[in-house]
Amino acid sequence: MQYPVSGGRTRGLMVAAVLMAVFLSGCQKAEFERAEGPRLNWDSLRGQWVLVNYWAEWCKPCLEEIPELNELDKAPDIAVLGVNFDGVKGAELTELGDRMGIEFTMLAEDPASRFGWQIPVALPATFVVNPDGELLETRFGPQTEADIRALIGG
């Protein structure tokens, strides 16, 4: 029995289309909405250490670490991104950040699901991403500039 040639071509085209879709989905740029300002392109952070910090207004240890994170964010090799655990957005998020003294970039959306990270169950939580864009570790509790510098080697 001879199989129709067109069936093989159709199947080959379907496989090629699926492979192309998978390839192109990996090429999508990860962009995140900021509390204010233009969207943040994740690839623009390559070459820097990135600290994705989850915080909440009611979290006392979160308040304690804000000055440390503000200082770390001033370093040319470190970017600090804040994510409000309670999902506050828009002008309310900007005002809350101002009241709490947050000077680092606040994201209006949580990047965890985009990267396959587990949403933290305790606060504060800081995801440490190396300059190659890989998650190095997740830390819980208030971080200090010295703690982070010791971790990243400088």
HULIN-V298204 format. One record per helix or strand of 2 or more residues. SS is the DSSP state (H for helix, E for strand). FROM is the first residue (numbers start at 1). TO is the last residue. If there is no record, write none. Layout:
[[SS;FROM;TO] [SS;FROM;TO]]
This chain:
[[H;5;27] [E;31;32] [E;40;41] [H;42;45] [E;49;55] [H;60;73] [E;78;84] [H;90;100] [E;105;107] [H;112;115] [E;125;129] [E;135;140] [H;145;152]]
